[in-house]
């Protein structure tokens, strides 16, 4: 085993990795090529400039840093890169888009599955965005990104537990994003850091209607008006 001399003193560059990678994604990854390709993609995309931020398969096939860390008897590093990419796409970490060059050759591009990556991938699929080394694309004006439900949970409730993740996914598919964001805000204002409380708010709005986002914040007594439905017996103060 080759030893590591440690990180140097002074200024050291860092790569931003979403907390959800450690709390939700990492526990699911059980394949070494997928793990190394995913981490390398996060590192490479973080250092990309402009729009869109994406990686080409050929770029990864010739990346000496990535290839140096992918070694398995009887398999080429490039094949391991492909395996890691296929698994990352199947898991939903990366998005894959194929394009054709003027010469008729296929090119495979990979985007991080975040708001910016989803938008760029969709623009490429619709033919609105053309990728290539000679094409310079200006950064478009986009709406302010809303934090997804997992980010809201970790910001307001604490570390995300795997057993609650499926409930969060279902809620995100069921309720409008602005409802979810406001429900978490109400829970934080009431200092109730329980997902059941947030879900009870959302259920009440869905069944009784939402009065312009003002319900439940008028007085201390209003907090109890949310605790209805199947969760009312579980909320303790």
N, C-alpha and C positions, 0 to 999 in steps of 0.2 A: 504494500500500500504506500502510495506516495504521500508524504506529509504536507501539511499546509503551514506556512510560516506565520500566518495571522494577518489581520488587517493592519495597514500602516497607520501611523499617526498623521494628524493633520486632516486636510480636506479629502474626503472620500465620497465619490458619487453614489447616490442611492437610487433605487428603482421603487416606484410606488406600486404596491400590490394591494388590491382590495381586501378588506378584512374577510369578506365572504369566501375568498379563496381558501382561507384557513378553516373557517367554521363550517362551510357547507361542501365546497368542491373537493378539497384535499382528502377528507375521509372517504370519498367515493372512489378515488383513483387507486387502482390496484395493479397498474401496469407501468413498468419503468420507462419505456419509450414515451408513453403518453405524459407521464409526469415531467420528464426532461423537456419534451417538445413544448408543453404548456408553459412551463416556467421560462423557457427561452423565448417563446412568442411574447409573453408579457414583458420581458426585458427588452426585446427588439422593438416592439410596438411603442413602448414608452419613450424610446429615443427617436422615433420617427417625428418629422416635422410636417406641418401643413395638413391638408385634407385631400384625400382620405388617408388614414393610417392603415396600411395593410401589408401583408407579406406575400411574396410569390413563392411557389413551391421550388422553383429552380434556385431561388435565393437561399432557401433553407438547405437544399441539397449541396450547396457549395459553401456553407457557413462553417468555417474551420472550428470555431468555438463549440458549436453544437455537435459536429461530427466527432470531435475529440472525446466527448462525453458519452457517445453512443457506440458501445462495443459489445457484440454478442457473437459467440462462436458460430460460424456457418452462415451468418447473415451480414449483408453489407450495411454500413451506416445509413446510406440513402434509403434502403428498404425499411430500416427502423424509423427513420424520419416519417416515411409514408404511413407506417403503422400508428405512430404517435398522432399524426394529423387526422387520420381516419377516426381514431378513438375520440380525439378532442372534438371533432365535428359531430360525431354520433352523440356524445355526452351533452353537446350544446355550448361548450366553452368557446369554440371558434365557429365562424360562419364561412362556408365555402362557396365561391362563385367561379365558374369557368368562362373564359372569353376566347375569342379567336383573333389572331394577328392578321395583318394584311396578307401574309404569306400562307394563311390557312392553318397555322399551327395553334394548338390549344395551349392556353395558359391558365393555371390554377392559382387563385388568390384567396387569402385567408384574412378575415377580420375578427377582432375581438367582439364577442357577443355582448356589447353594451349599447347604449343609445346611439352613439356616434357610429359604431360599427354596423348596427342594424340599418341605419339610415343610408350609409354609403353602399352597403351591399344591395339594398333595394334599388337605389339609383342606378347601380351598374346593371342589375337585371332588367330594369325598364329602359335601358339605353340612354339614360340621361347623364351618365357619368362614364367617361372613357378612361381606361387605365393604360398606362404605358410609360416608359422612361422619358419619352419626349413630350409628354402631355403635362402641363402645369394647370392645376385646378385651384381656383380661389376658394377660401373657406366660406361656405354659405352662411347666411344668417338663419339661425334656428331658434326655436322657442327654448326657454330655459328648461333644462332637463329636470323632471320631477324625480326625486329619489324613489327607488322601488321599495316594495314592502319589506324586503329583508334588511335594507339599509335603515328604514324607519324603525324596524324592530330593534336593531342593535343600538341605534341612537337613543331610543327611549326606554327600552326594556332591559337591555344587557346582551350578553353573549347568546347567540342563536343556538338552540338545541335542535339536533337533527329530527327529533320526534315531532317538533312543531312546524317544521318546514313545509310539510304537505298541506297543513291547514292554511298556512300563509299563501301558498300557491293558489289554493282554491279561492281564498278571499280576493286575491289579486285578479283572478279571472271573473269573479262575480260582481265586484263593486267598482265604481269609478275611482280613478286614481286620486281625485281631489277629496272624495269622501274618506278614503283610507288615510290620507295625509292629515286631514282635519280630526279624524277620530283619534289618531295617535297624539295629536296636539292637545285635545281635550283630556285624554288620560294623563298626559304629563302635567297639565295645569292642575288636575285634581290629585296629582302625586299617587296615582294608581298604576303601578307598573306590572300589569297583568294583561296578557293577550285576550283572556276571556272578557275582560272589561271592554277592550277595543272592539272585539267581535260583537258584543252585545249592543254597542252603539250602532254598528253597521247594520245589524239585524233589525233593530228598531227603525232606523231610517228607511230600510227596504220595505218594511211592513206598514209603517204608519206615516211615512213621508218625512221629508227633511225641510224644515222651515228656514231656508237660505243660510244654513250653517250656523244659526244662532242658538239652536236648541241645546239645552244642557249646560250653558255657561252663564246663566243669569243669577243663580244663587247656589248656596250649598245644598239646598234641598233638591235642586234639579239633577244632581249627580245620580240620585236614586231612580230617576225616571228612565234611565238607560238600562237598568238591570231588569230586563224582562225576557221572556222566552226561555229557552232551555238552559241558559246560564245563570238565571236569577238566584238559584239556590247555592251557587258555588262562590259568589262574590262576597268576601268578608272584608270588613273595615276595622 
